C-alpha cells in the first residue's frame, strides 16, 4: 500500500519550524501582536489542512485490491477443516 507519510512529515516539520521562527521574531519585538497572530493563524490552518489531507484514508482502488488479495489467500490457505 502506498504511503504519503514522508511529504506530510516534511510539511509538518516546515510548518513547525516556521511557527518557532515566528514566535522568536515576535518575542524579539520585530513583529507586532496583530501581525504575529495573523501569521500564526495562517500556519495553524496550513497544519490543519495537512491533517485533513492525511485522514482521508486508503484510496478505494487500493482497498479493493487488498481485500481481493486477502480473500484469495484465505481461499487457498492449506488449513485443516474444523472437526464437527
C-alpha positions, 0 to 999 in steps of 0.5 A: 500500500502506498504511503504519503507519510514522508511529504506530510512529515516534511510539511509538518516539520516546515510548518513547525519550524516556521511557527518557532521562527515566528514566535522568536521574531515576535518575542524579539519585538520585530513583529507586532501582536496583530501581525504575529497572530495573523501569521500564526493563524495562517500556519495553524490552518496550513497544519490543519489542512495537512491533517485533513489531507492525511485522514482521508484514508486508503484510496478505494482502488487500493482497498479493493485490491487488498481485500481481493488479495486477502480473500484469495489467500484465505481461499487457498490457505492449506488449513485443516477443516474444523472437526464437527 
